[in-house]
Amino acid sequence: MRLFVVAGESSGDKLAANLVAGLSHQTQVDLMGVGGPALAREGLQPLFPMSDLAVMGWRDVYMRLPLLLWRLKQTIDAIVRAKPDVLLLVDSQEFSHRVAAGVRKRLPDLPILLYVAPSVWAWRPERAAKIKPLYNEILSVLPFEPKVFKELDGPKCTYVGHSAEQLIPDRTSTDAGERHNLLLLPGSRRGEVKRNLGALLTVRDGLEGFSHTDLVTVEHLRDGLQRQLAGTDIQIESGRDAFESALAQAKMALAVSGTVTLELAFADVPHVLFYVADKKLGAHYEQAGRPLVGLPNILLGRQLVPEIVGTSPRVDDLSAAAHELAENETARKAQQAGFEEIRHLMQKGAPEAPRQDPVERILSYI
């Protein structure tokens, strides 16, 4: 099959690569598109660097708008020329929707699937109906989303699980009590790192009781962070192998909000969620009534993981939450009990939307 994939950020790159690997076991895949190192390992020769699309917040988009518009046109034109059997757009919602709209006009019969649903359950629910003409199907990574999209008259939505399940620790070989390190996860986009890293480092400097501090980032940010943190004792690594190794040694983590919080839950790593948003994103957050933003919390419908979110660094709040988690074993065990609930839910799916195989969903369009 001829598969065109567009993944615009690190988490989407990993999800897409796992799906492509599964497809390759059942059929020959002629892979085209945009992605990062994970998709490259599956044979993708990217149309352009994935990092060109790794922006977050209105200011980041504005500053890079000419490049983004050029990449949008380049992507649409490449898809139309390739005429793939299936177009798979992975997360990166605003870019994905524009690609889908442009391709739908020129190749109206092409099956277009979106992998990772937009969070219409959090804000702007009207988006569900607006994107219905764009997608044949949404492959959801959260079990409650098919019901939401049906109620909002959105595209067909199927729950397919999440690759984070691969991170469930082997209880026979790794005991959580043997973990001694602090893990810092400052985000996968330059804008995120710029807004969040300073506070994370300040709080980290005040924490005690850890053998070592690991900071894991994406490949295209590693060299800059190594220069920025030269002279510190923080070990800076990038890539999937480094991330999984750091998870296995982490007693707790301080993490910028994103898919990584679900990965931490699957890996049984207690953590504090932190996020400094730009002003427009922060305004949307306030208008929506300050909803839960961490995926573990959303799945459980309660704040299991502390959320320190705002438009300016809330260093004191982050410090208090971090100290509580670092010094209170009961607090860490409470999070881990909640993580077990999440793993059970994610493995089965909701009663009205049981889990399906994403490989089978893609192949159903061939």
C-alpha positions in Angstrom: 0.0 0.0 0.0 1.0 3.6 -0.6 0.8 5.5 2.7 1.4 9.2 3.1 1.9 10.2 6.7 2.2 13.7 8.2 3.5 13.9 11.8 4.4 17.3 13.0 5.8 16.6 16.5 7.7 14.1 18.5 4.7 12.3 20.1 3.0 11.9 16.7 6.2 10.7 15.1 6.3 7.8 17.7 2.6 6.9 17.3 2.8 6.9 13.5 6.0 4.8 13.5 4.4 2.1 15.7 1.4 2.0 13.4 3.6 1.8 10.3 5.6 -1.1 11.9 2.3 -2.9 12.5 1.2 -2.4 8.9 4.6 -3.6 7.6 3.9 -7.0 9.2 0.8 -7.4 7.1 1.6 -5.7 3.8 4.3 -3.9 2.0 4.2 -0.2 2.8 5.4 2.4 0.4 5.9 5.2 2.9 5.9 8.9 2.1 5.4 12.1 4.0 6.7 14.1 6.9 8.0 12.8 10.2 10.9 12.5 12.6 13.5 10.0 13.6 11.0 7.2 14.6 9.3 7.3 11.2 12.8 7.5 9.5 13.6 4.2 11.2 10.6 2.7 9.4 11.9 3.9 6.1 10.5 7.4 5.7 12.5 10.0 3.8 10.8 13.1 5.0 9.7 15.8 2.7 11.2 18.4 5.0 12.3 18.5 8.7 9.5 17.7 11.1 10.9 20.4 13.4 9.6 23.0 10.9 6.1 22.2 12.2 6.9 21.9 15.9 5.3 25.1 17.2 3.0 25.8 20.1 0.9 28.8 20.9 -0.2 31.7 18.8 3.1 33.7 19.2 5.1 30.7 17.9 2.8 30.3 14.9 2.9 34.0 14.1 6.7 34.2 14.2 7.0 31.3 11.8 3.9 31.9 9.6 5.7 32.3 6.2 7.5 29.0 6.7 4.4 27.2 7.9 2.3 28.4 4.9 5.1 27.3 2.5 5.2 23.8 4.2 1.4 23.6 4.0 1.4 24.2 0.3 4.4 21.9 -0.2 2.7 19.1 1.7 -0.7 19.3 -0.1 1.0 19.4 -3.5 3.1 16.4 -2.6 0.1 14.4 -1.5 -1.8 15.3 -4.7 1.2 14.2 -6.9 1.6 11.0 -5.0 -2.0 9.9 -5.0 -1.6 7.5 -2.0 -4.0 4.8 -1.0 -4.5 6.4 2.4 -3.5 9.8 3.9 -2.8 9.6 7.6 -2.5 12.9 9.5 -1.1 12.6 13.0 -2.1 15.1 15.7 -0.7 18.7 15.0 -4.4 19.6 14.7 -4.3 23.0 13.0 -1.8 22.0 10.4 -3.6 18.6 9.9 -7.0 20.2 9.3 -5.6 22.6 6.7 -3.8 19.8 4.9 -7.0 17.7 4.9 -9.0 20.6 3.6 -6.6 21.3 0.8 -6.3 17.7 -0.2 -10.1 17.0 0.0 -10.7 19.7 -2.6 -8.3 18.2 -5.1 -8.6 14.5 -4.3 -12.2 14.2 -2.9 -12.2 10.4 -2.8 -8.9 9.9 -1.0 -9.4 8.2 2.4 -8.1 10.7 5.0 -7.6 9.6 8.6 -6.6 11.6 11.6 -4.6 9.8 14.3 -5.3 11.5 17.7 -8.5 13.4 18.0 -8.7 17.2 18.7 -9.7 17.9 22.3 -13.2 19.1 21.5 -14.3 17.8 24.9 -12.1 20.5 26.5 -12.9 23.5 24.5 -14.6 24.6 21.2 -16.9 21.6 20.8 -18.2 23.0 17.6 -15.0 21.9 15.9 -16.3 18.3 15.8 -19.0 19.1 13.3 -16.7 21.5 11.3 -14.1 18.8 10.6 -16.6 16.1 9.7 -16.2 16.6 6.0 -12.5 16.4 6.2 -11.9 12.9 7.6 -13.2 9.5 6.9 -12.3 8.4 10.4 -10.5 9.6 13.5 -8.3 7.1 15.3 -8.6 8.1 19.0 -6.1 7.4 21.7 -8.5 8.1 24.5 -11.4 5.7 25.3 -14.1 8.3 25.9 -13.7 10.2 22.6 -15.8 8.1 20.2 -18.9 8.8 22.4 -18.0 12.6 22.4 -17.6 12.8 18.6 -20.9 10.9 18.1 -22.8 13.2 20.4 -21.3 16.3 18.6 -22.0 15.0 15.1 -18.3 14.8 14.3 -16.4 12.3 12.1 -16.5 8.6 12.7 -14.2 8.0 15.7 -12.6 4.7 16.8 -10.7 4.0 19.9 -7.4 2.3 19.1 -5.4 2.4 22.3 -2.1 4.2 22.9 1.5 3.1 22.3 2.3 4.2 25.8 1.2 0.8 27.0 4.6 -0.5 25.9 6.0 1.4 28.9 4.3 -0.6 31.6 7.2 -1.7 33.9 8.1 -5.3 34.3 7.4 -5.8 38.0 9.7 -8.9 38.1 12.8 -6.9 37.2 12.3 -3.3 38.2 11.0 -2.3 41.6 9.8 1.3 42.0 11.7 1.5 45.3 14.9 1.2 43.4 14.4 4.4 41.4 16.4 7.3 42.6 16.5 9.9 39.8 14.6 13.1 39.1 13.4 13.4 35.5 12.9 16.7 33.8 10.7 16.8 30.6 10.7 20.5 29.4 8.7 19.9 26.1 9.3 19.1 22.5 9.0 22.5 21.0 11.4 25.5 21.2 8.7 27.8 22.5 7.6 25.4 25.2 11.2 25.0 26.4 11.8 28.7 26.4 8.8 29.4 28.5 9.0 26.5 30.9 12.6 25.4 31.4 13.7 28.2 33.8 11.1 27.4 36.4 11.8 23.7 36.2 15.5 24.3 36.8 14.8 26.6 39.7 12.6 24.1 41.4 15.0 21.3 40.7 17.8 23.1 42.4 15.8 23.1 45.6 14.9 19.4 45.7 16.9 16.9 47.6 17.0 13.1 47.9 17.8 12.3 44.2 20.9 10.5 43.0 20.9 12.2 39.7 18.8 14.5 37.4 18.0 13.4 33.8 16.6 15.8 31.2 15.3 14.1 28.1 14.4 16.1 25.0 13.9 15.6 21.3 16.9 15.3 18.9 16.6 18.8 17.3 16.7 20.5 20.7 19.5 18.5 22.4 22.5 20.5 21.2 21.0 23.8 22.2 20.1 22.5 25.7 23.6 21.0 26.2 25.1 24.4 25.5 22.6 26.1 27.7 23.1 23.8 30.6 26.9 23.3 30.3 28.5 23.2 33.7 25.5 21.7 35.4 25.3 18.1 36.6 22.2 17.5 34.6 22.5 14.6 32.1 20.8 15.7 28.8 19.7 12.9 26.5 17.4 12.6 23.5 15.6 9.8 21.6 13.3 7.1 22.5 15.8 4.7 24.1 17.1 7.5 26.4 13.6 8.3 27.4 12.6 4.8 28.3 15.9 4.3 30.2 15.3 7.5 32.2 11.7 6.4 33.0 13.0 3.1 34.4 15.3 5.1 36.8 12.9 8.0 37.7 11.6 8.3 41.2 9.5 11.2 40.0 9.3 13.7 37.2 8.5 17.4 36.5 6.9 17.4 33.1 5.6 20.0 30.7 2.0 19.2 29.7 1.5 16.9 26.8 1.3 13.3 25.7 4.3 12.6 27.9 2.1 12.7 31.0 0.2 9.7 29.8 3.5 7.9 29.1 4.6 8.7 32.7 1.4 7.2 34.0 1.9 4.0 32.1 5.5 3.8 33.3 4.3 4.3 36.9 6.3 7.5 37.4 4.7 10.0 39.8 5.0 13.5 38.5 3.9 17.2 38.6 2.5 18.8 35.4 3.7 22.3 34.6 2.8 24.6 31.8 3.4 28.3 31.0 1.1 29.2 28.1 1.2 32.2 25.8 -1.4 34.8 26.4 -4.0 33.6 23.8 -3.7 30.0 24.8 -4.0 31.1 28.4 -7.1 33.1 27.6 -8.8 30.0 26.1 -7.9 28.1 29.2 -9.5 30.7 31.4 -12.6 31.0 29.2 -13.0 27.2 29.3 -13.1 27.4 33.1 -9.6 26.1 33.8 -10.3 22.5 32.7 -8.1 19.6 33.6 -5.2 19.5 31.0 -3.2 16.4 32.0 -4.3 13.3 30.3 -4.1 11.1 33.4 -6.4 13.6 35.2 -8.8 13.9 32.2 -9.1 10.1 32.0 -10.0 9.8 35.7 -12.1 12.9 35.9 -10.1 14.2 38.9 -6.8 15.9 39.6 -4.6 12.9 40.4 -1.5 14.7 39.1 -0.9 18.3 40.3 -1.4 20.8 37.5 0.5 24.1 37.7 -0.8 26.0 34.7 -0.8 29.7 33.9 0.5 32.5 31.6 3.4 33.2 33.9 5.8 30.8 35.8 4.2 29.8 39.1 7.5 28.8 40.6 6.3 28.8 44.2 3.3 26.6 43.4 5.5 24.2 41.4 8.0 24.1 44.2 5.4 23.2 46.8 3.9 20.5 44.6 7.3 19.1 43.8 8.5 19.0 47.4 5.2 17.3 48.5 5.7 14.6 45.9 9.4 14.1 46.5 9.1 13.9 50.3 5.8 12.1 50.8 5.8 8.5 49.8 2.0 8.3 50.4 1.5 11.0 47.8 3.6 9.0 45.3 1.7 5.8 46.0 -1.6 7.5 45.6 -0.6 8.6 42.1 0.5 5.1 41.3 -2.8 3.6 42.4 -4.5 6.1 40.0 -2.1 5.1 37.2 -3.3 1.5 37.6 -6.9 2.6 37.1 -5.8 4.4 33.9 -3.9 1.3 32.5 -6.9 -0.9 33.0 -9.3 1.6 31.3 -6.9 2.2 28.4 -6.4 -1.5 27.7 -10.1 -2.3 27.3 -11.8 0.9 26.1 -15.2 2.1 27.0 -18.3 -0.2 26.9 -19.7 1.7 24.0 -16.4 1.9 22.2 -14.2 -1.1 22.8 -10.7 -0.9 21.6 -9.9 -1.8 18.0 -6.6 -2.4 16.1 -5.4 0.7 14.3 -3.7 -1.5 11.7 -7.0 -3.1 10.8 -8.6 0.3 10.6 -6.1 1.5 8.0 -6.2 -1.7 6.0 -10.0 -1.4 5.8 -9.6 1.5 3.4 -7.5 -0.5 0.9 
